[in-house]
């Protein structure tokens, strides 16, 4: 079997150790954020609706303060720089597919040379009184989940006949993609779900683990 490996790597809770949206709203939003977050996690409202409402709680004037806070607060999971270098050296296509927002995803990733790595995430508009999230990568006709940044739409652009599609992630926002991928590298909630649904998967704690898993996969796939 000779297929091209393509990786769809989540950002919040995967590249970073914690979820940055939760960290931001916990620090800056009024108490209503908790109920909204619970509604997203229990799937009472879509991710798109929930995230849009969460950021509407925040004044646009806080932009720089939020960015300064989250850049300082975010911890990158060990081995990420080595993982990016490994993908380059092995000719593995890497995409970052994030349910996060451009105004904090890009500054957090700025220290890494990712000029050749496509970063898909939600957009932001600070022209009004409150932060408005924009959705440049919303669901195609095959998805009705209201994802916001639709990971399955991006995965479907890669033909499974020629590509071996691997999702790397941790949470509810990665689950739909994991169900249609060829393989899942998971931690936390996604690892539990992958096991429960009997999806082909491995678990990871650091990106050094991911490199090890991919080294083995590459021998089988390419």
ZARO-930217 format. One line per field, with one value per residue: x, y, z of N, C-alpha, C in turn. Coordinates in pm, whole numbers, always signed. Layout:
REM residues N
n.c1: (X;...)
n.c2: (Y;...)
n.c3: (Z;...)
ca.c1: (X;...)
ca.c2: (Y;...)
ca.c3: (Z;...)
c.c1: (X;...)
c.c2: (Y;...)
c.c3: (Z;...)
END
This chain:
REM residues 222
n.c1: (+86;+74;+53;+10;+107;-93;-139;-367;-361;-473;-501;-562;-515;-379;-146;-93;-84;-312;-659;-697;-910;-1081;-907;-888;-1156;-1210;-1042;-1113;-1389;-1735;-1934;-2120;-1994;-1943;-2181;-2233;-2009;-2051;-2281;-2181;-2001;-2173;-2309;-2547;-2565;-2422;-2067;-1990;-2197;-2169;-1899;-1900;-2083;-1944;-1722;-1853;-1904;-1685;-1517;-1397;-1186;-1013;-831;-533;-451;-556;-413;-146;-165;-237;-31;+176;+73;+18;+130;+346;+316;+556;+813;+707;+840;+1034;+867;+751;+982;+1047;+828;+881;+1134;+1068;+892;+620;+292;+166;-102;-238;-523;-752;-987;-956;-890;-777;-643;-516;-405;-208;-6;+83;+195;+394;+678;+767;+889;+666;+606;+556;+344;+5;-235;-537;-799;-1047;-1167;-1142;-1306;-1259;-1385;-1626;-1799;-1779;-1602;-1618;-1654;-1539;-1605;-1425;-1385;-1614;-1873;-1911;-2142;-2167;-2161;-2334;-2289;-2235;-1973;-1804;-1500;-1456;-1342;-1383;-1457;-1216;-1059;-1194;-1109;-893;-823;-908;-815;-564;-439;-332;-500;-452;-566;-476;-544;-755;-1015;-1378;-1414;-1257;-1369;-1558;-1394;-1212;-1369;-1388;-1131;-829;-668;-612;-447;-445;-546;-677;-1024;-1075;-923;-1055;-1302;-1222;-1140;-1379;-1538;-1402;-1210;-925;-638;-380;-244;-116;+122;+320;+478;+696;+612;+424;+588;+717;+498;+419;+646;+633;+385;+439;+604;+424;+243;+360)
n.c2: (-120;+206;+516;+870;+1025;+1235;+1483;+1603;+1829;+1921;+2221;+2366;+2226;+2023;+2092;+2302;+2273;+2322;+2425;+2713;+2888;+2840;+2922;+3196;+3294;+3228;+3400;+3658;+3686;+3751;+3572;+3419;+3263;+3002;+2846;+2855;+2720;+2466;+2399;+2374;+2158;+1954;+1929;+2066;+2308;+2418;+2409;+2631;+2822;+2841;+2923;+3165;+3310;+3310;+3479;+3712;+3804;+3948;+4262;+4438;+4609;+4480;+4337;+4344;+4300;+4047;+3893;+3931;+3810;+3540;+3448;+3444;+3264;+3023;+2691;+2508;+2181;+1932;+1856;+1957;+2129;+1952;+1765;+1911;+1951;+1683;+1608;+1768;+1669;+1407;+1437;+1454;+1567;+1835;+1982;+2239;+2226;+2405;+2482;+2717;+3077;+3317;+3548;+3475;+3224;+3259;+3438;+3268;+3057;+3186;+3176;+2947;+2814;+2815;+2864;+2708;+2555;+2504;+2687;+2640;+2812;+2983;+3319;+3670;+3972;+4294;+4534;+4618;+4686;+4460;+4145;+3981;+3670;+3527;+3304;+3154;+2895;+2723;+2462;+2223;+2091;+1834;+1829;+1890;+1983;+2235;+2335;+2557;+2600;+2375;+2064;+1820;+1896;+1991;+1760;+1597;+1695;+1553;+1272;+949;+735;+796;+916;+876;+945;+1117;+1205;+1420;+1481;+1598;+1648;+1711;+1861;+1735;+1495;+1432;+1447;+1247;+1022;+989;+967;+781;+704;+769;+978;+1022;+1193;+1229;+1318;+1248;+1018;+839;+824;+722;+470;+366;+370;+198;+291;+293;+362;+539;+640;+949;+1148;+1337;+1521;+1378;+1118;+1112;+1132;+883;+709;+784;+715;+438;+402;+507;+318;+119;+237;+378)
n.c3: (+0;-103;+0;+46;+341;+538;+779;+1021;+1248;+1560;+1766;+2025;+2338;+2224;+2049;+2223;+2582;+2727;+2686;+2508;+2462;+2677;+2883;+2825;+2846;+3108;+3242;+3148;+3090;+3191;+3447;+3297;+3110;+3191;+3185;+2911;+2808;+2914;+2774;+2516;+2545;+2621;+2395;+2351;+2226;+1913;+1837;+1690;+1742;+2021;+2068;+1931;+2090;+2336;+2284;+2230;+2478;+2546;+2547;+2259;+2306;+2474;+2329;+2296;+2556;+2606;+2416;+2506;+2754;+2691;+2530;+2708;+2891;+2759;+2721;+2524;+2402;+2484;+2246;+2011;+1821;+1726;+1609;+1396;+1243;+1189;+1024;+801;+719;+657;+454;+506;+483;+665;+833;+1030;+1210;+1357;+1611;+1730;+1752;+1515;+1621;+1854;+1802;+1602;+1721;+1931;+1790;+1656;+1732;+1605;+1299;+1071;+809;+587;+660;+644;+827;+961;+1100;+1306;+1234;+1337;+1439;+1532;+1508;+1609;+1923;+2079;+2069;+1763;+1616;+1314;+1039;+836;+746;+738;+769;+500;+248;+341;+613;+911;+1160;+1261;+1305;+1305;+1259;+1029;+1054;+923;+666;+561;+578;+396;+154;+80;-97;+1;-142;-227;-16;+321;+597;+889;+1204;+1465;+1792;+2071;+2170;+2180;+1948;+1767;+1711;+1503;+1278;+1341;+1309;+1034;+950;+858;+1061;+1408;+1634;+1963;+2268;+2604;+2609;+2337;+2303;+2472;+2339;+2090;+2160;+2262;+2030;+1875;+1690;+1471;+1646;+1833;+2149;+2291;+2478;+2451;+2177;+2099;+2136;+1931;+1704;+1720;+1679;+1420;+1276;+1278;+1151;+900;+783;+730;+559;+345)
ca.c1: (+0;+156;-30;+79;+61;-131;-174;-456;-324;-547;-416;-593;-513;-296;-16;-79;-123;-449;-748;-675;-1038;-1124;-819;-921;-1287;-1198;-971;-1167;-1534;-1825;-1965;-2204;-1913;-1944;-2301;-2215;-1910;-2118;-2374;-2100;-1945;-2281;-2365;-2680;-2551;-2306;-1941;-1992;-2285;-2114;-1776;-1943;-2143;-1840;-1639;-1939;-1899;-1559;-1501;-1288;-1076;-924;-753;-390;-438;-582;-301;-30;-192;-241;+103;+254;+8;+11;+247;+351;+342;+694;+845;+636;+936;+1093;+761;+744;+1104;+1031;+735;+954;+1240;+1008;+800;+481;+213;+109;-194;-290;-668;-781;-1112;-917;-914;-651;-571;-425;-333;-88;+103;+137;+277;+494;+818;+801;+890;+557;+570;+511;+238;-124;-303;-681;-864;-1151;-1119;-1194;-1335;-1256;-1432;-1741;-1773;-1742;-1529;-1701;-1578;-1578;-1596;-1380;-1375;-1732;-1910;-1958;-2276;-2166;-2154;-2440;-2258;-2211;-1840;-1725;-1390;-1500;-1226;-1417;-1456;-1077;-1014;-1257;-1038;-785;-881;-857;-750;-423;-384;-360;-537;-431;-610;-409;-629;-786;-1145;-1505;-1403;-1180;-1435;-1616;-1281;-1155;-1457;-1368;-987;-778;-602;-625;-349;-538;-530;-791;-1159;-1073;-868;-1165;-1402;-1163;-1144;-1522;-1591;-1311;-1138;-782;-578;-277;-252;+11;+132;+407;+499;+794;+528;+363;+694;+733;+379;+423;+758;+581;+279;+500;+656;+310;+160;+432)
ca.c2: (+0;+328;+637;+986;+1058;+1375;+1497;+1712;+1843;+2017;+2321;+2380;+2100;+1927;+2162;+2362;+2174;+2350;+2491;+2857;+2960;+2830;+3008;+3338;+3333;+3216;+3519;+3788;+3693;+3745;+3433;+3344;+3176;+2861;+2780;+2841;+2614;+2338;+2371;+2327;+2026;+1855;+1933;+2130;+2406;+2385;+2476;+2762;+2911;+2860;+3005;+3300;+3374;+3330;+3596;+3830;+3851;+4021;+4387;+4443;+4689;+4392;+4254;+4331;+4242;+3903;+3834;+3929;+3710;+3401;+3413;+3413;+3155;+2897;+2603;+2420;+2041;+1896;+1786;+2012;+2176;+1831;+1706;+1990;+1919;+1544;+1608;+1827;+1578;+1283;+1471;+1430;+1690;+1873;+2095;+2266;+2247;+2453;+2552;+2842;+3203;+3365;+3652;+3416;+3108;+3303;+3481;+3154;+2976;+3271;+3137;+2830;+2846;+2738;+2933;+2609;+2474;+2574;+2694;+2666;+2844;+3084;+3457;+3760;+4109;+4381;+4668;+4653;+4703;+4330;+4061;+3899;+3563;+3501;+3160;+3136;+2752;+2657;+2328;+2204;+2031;+1701;+1839;+1974;+1994;+2373;+2323;+2680;+2560;+2237;+1978;+1715;+1959;+1996;+1621;+1542;+1742;+1458;+1146;+835;+639;+835;+973;+812;+1068;+1098;+1315;+1429;+1573;+1566;+1686;+1697;+1925;+1645;+1365;+1408;+1420;+1116;+916;+966;+954;+644;+673;+877;+986;+1092;+1196;+1283;+1281;+1183;+883;+758;+802;+636;+334;+329;+351;+104;+355;+263;+478;+530;+754;+1021;+1250;+1443;+1506;+1271;+998;+1122;+1098;+737;+646;+812;+639;+303;+410;+537;+192;+39;+309;+428)
ca.c3: (+0;-107;+8;+104;+477;+563;+921;+1058;+1389;+1641;+1833;+2168;+2412;+2149;+2039;+2357;+2683;+2774;+2590;+2522;+2470;+2817;+2963;+2798;+2903;+3254;+3292;+3106;+3067;+3307;+3487;+3201;+3022;+3236;+3133;+2766;+2786;+2943;+2664;+2402;+2575;+2625;+2258;+2346;+2118;+1828;+1870;+1625;+1819;+2155;+2065;+1892;+2208;+2438;+2254;+2238;+2618;+2568;+2473;+2161;+2362;+2550;+2236;+2325;+2690;+2592;+2344;+2596;+2860;+2644;+2480;+2827;+2963;+2681;+2724;+2407;+2440;+2453;+2121;+1893;+1721;+1666;+1527;+1272;+1168;+1145;+910;+688;+675;+604;+345;+549;+477;+795;+841;+1165;+1197;+1492;+1643;+1796;+1680;+1456;+1694;+1954;+1746;+1529;+1811;+2007;+1699;+1590;+1752;+1524;+1157;+1010;+684;+489;+720;+643;+957;+946;+1227;+1291;+1225;+1441;+1396;+1650;+1468;+1693;+2066;+2134;+1973;+1676;+1551;+1175;+1012;+698;+710;+797;+719;+363;+242;+404;+759;+969;+1303;+1303;+1367;+1306;+1172;+1006;+1027;+825;+534;+516;+560;+275;+33;+53;-144;+77;-232;-246;+108;+450;+669;+1033;+1291;+1595;+1867;+2211;+2227;+2107;+1815;+1679;+1703;+1370;+1189;+1378;+1259;+890;+922;+853;+1187;+1506;+1743;+2052;+2413;+2677;+2564;+2205;+2322;+2528;+2234;+1987;+2216;+2271;+1895;+1808;+1578;+1475;+1713;+1937;+2240;+2306;+2582;+2395;+2032;+2077;+2118;+1797;+1608;+1725;+1618;+1276;+1219;+1254;+1049;+770;+728;+682;+463;+225)
c.c1: (+89;+66;+52;+20;+24;-187;-262;-441;-403;-449;-441;-598;-431;-157;+10;-132;-265;-529;-741;-805;-1089;-1040;-855;-1053;-1285;-1138;-1050;-1319;-1613;-1870;-2048;-2125;-1925;-2063;-2288;-2118;-1971;-2214;-2300;-2056;-2051;-2358;-2509;-2681;-2426;-2182;-1942;-2076;-2222;-1992;-1809;-1999;-2039;-1762;-1721;-1945;-1779;-1552;-1381;-1165;-974;-825;-607;-365;-458;-464;-178;-45;-176;-107;+193;+204;+21;+142;+239;+387;+484;+708;+783;+733;+1002;+994;+750;+864;+1098;+941;+804;+1055;+1184;+912;+655;+406;+146;+18;-231;-437;-722;-918;-1086;-936;-780;-573;-488;-349;-201;+24;+165;+231;+391;+639;+862;+798;+786;+513;+517;+397;+106;-188;-448;-738;-974;-1090;-1182;-1209;-1346;-1313;-1553;-1700;-1726;-1677;-1626;-1613;-1632;-1540;-1552;-1377;-1493;-1771;-1951;-2094;-2283;-2171;-2261;-2414;-2244;-2077;-1772;-1610;-1410;-1383;-1259;-1417;-1314;-1025;-1068;-1189;-927;-845;-822;-791;-600;-357;-424;-377;-537;-474;-532;-489;-666;-932;-1264;-1494;-1325;-1256;-1491;-1507;-1221;-1238;-1435;-1221;-949;-717;-611;-512;-412;-491;-664;-925;-1156;-1020;-977;-1267;-1349;-1167;-1288;-1579;-1506;-1248;-991;-708;-461;-296;-114;+5;+217;+421;+612;+721;+470;+465;+714;+620;+385;+534;+712;+474;+336;+551;+544;+243;+234;+500)
c.c2: (+124;+451;+748;+1016;+1206;+1384;+1620;+1730;+1956;+2111;+2324;+2245;+1992;+1986;+2237;+2262;+2196;+2417;+2641;+2937;+2957;+2922;+3156;+3376;+3324;+3343;+3648;+3799;+3697;+3600;+3352;+3245;+3029;+2784;+2756;+2726;+2477;+2298;+2320;+2183;+1917;+1852;+1983;+2241;+2372;+2460;+2618;+2862;+2944;+2951;+3149;+3376;+3401;+3459;+3725;+3884;+3944;+4150;+4382;+4515;+4603;+4316;+4235;+4266;+4090;+3833;+3823;+3821;+3568;+3356;+3374;+3285;+3020;+2819;+2510;+2279;+2001;+1821;+1847;+2056;+2057;+1763;+1778;+1957;+1777;+1537;+1661;+1727;+1452;+1310;+1441;+1563;+1716;+1993;+2114;+2305;+2279;+2516;+2682;+2962;+3262;+3460;+3600;+3295;+3153;+3354;+3366;+3071;+3055;+3227;+3019;+2870;+2759;+2798;+2835;+2521;+2552;+2571;+2734;+2695;+2946;+3224;+3543;+3901;+4195;+4520;+4713;+4666;+4572;+4244;+3973;+3795;+3545;+3357;+3133;+2989;+2675;+2530;+2329;+2131;+1894;+1708;+1935;+1998;+2138;+2385;+2458;+2661;+2412;+2149;+1871;+1771;+1959;+1853;+1564;+1590;+1646;+1320;+1028;+728;+669;+885;+889;+925;+1043;+1223;+1307;+1528;+1521;+1580;+1663;+1755;+1837;+1516;+1336;+1376;+1282;+1002;+889;+950;+806;+603;+794;+866;+1079;+1096;+1243;+1229;+1203;+1041;+789;+723;+708;+490;+281;+294;+254;+163;+314;+383;+439;+650;+820;+1115;+1367;+1421;+1409;+1137;+996;+1084;+947;+664;+663;+735;+497;+303;+425;+409;+108;+103;+337;+312)
c.c3: (+0;-113;+71;+242;+484;+705;+942;+1208;+1456;+1714;+1985;+2238;+2343;+2132;+2171;+2460;+2734;+2663;+2611;+2530;+2614;+2906;+2947;+2865;+3055;+3313;+3265;+3098;+3197;+3332;+3388;+3117;+3062;+3179;+2982;+2734;+2811;+2832;+2540;+2426;+2579;+2492;+2252;+2241;+2038;+1877;+1813;+1705;+1954;+2158;+2026;+2011;+2318;+2411;+2250;+2382;+2641;+2486;+2379;+2215;+2439;+2460;+2279;+2461;+2686;+2525;+2434;+2702;+2806;+2589;+2598;+2895;+2891;+2691;+2604;+2454;+2398;+2320;+1997;+1784;+1650;+1571;+1392;+1183;+1110;+1020;+784;+630;+608;+487;+377;+548;+612;+780;+988;+1148;+1336;+1502;+1716;+1704;+1636;+1547;+1811;+1900;+1683;+1620;+1891;+1918;+1635;+1613;+1665;+1377;+1085;+877;+579;+542;+716;+782;+933;+1084;+1201;+1288;+1335;+1385;+1522;+1621;+1551;+1839;+2131;+2025;+1895;+1608;+1409;+1141;+868;+652;+767;+720;+572;+367;+309;+556;+811;+1118;+1353;+1373;+1389;+1211;+1149;+962;+922;+683;+477;+490;+428;+146;-8;+24;-66;-11;-246;-118;+230;+551;+820;+1108;+1422;+1679;+2006;+2250;+2135;+1965;+1717;+1646;+1564;+1269;+1214;+1318;+1110;+852;+911;+986;+1278;+1608;+1847;+2197;+2472;+2624;+2433;+2215;+2377;+2421;+2126;+2032;+2214;+2133;+1812;+1681;+1586;+1535;+1801;+2028;+2254;+2425;+2532;+2245;+2001;+2061;+1976;+1690;+1602;+1655;+1465;+1206;+1186;+1145;+910;+704;+670;+561;+332;+153)
END
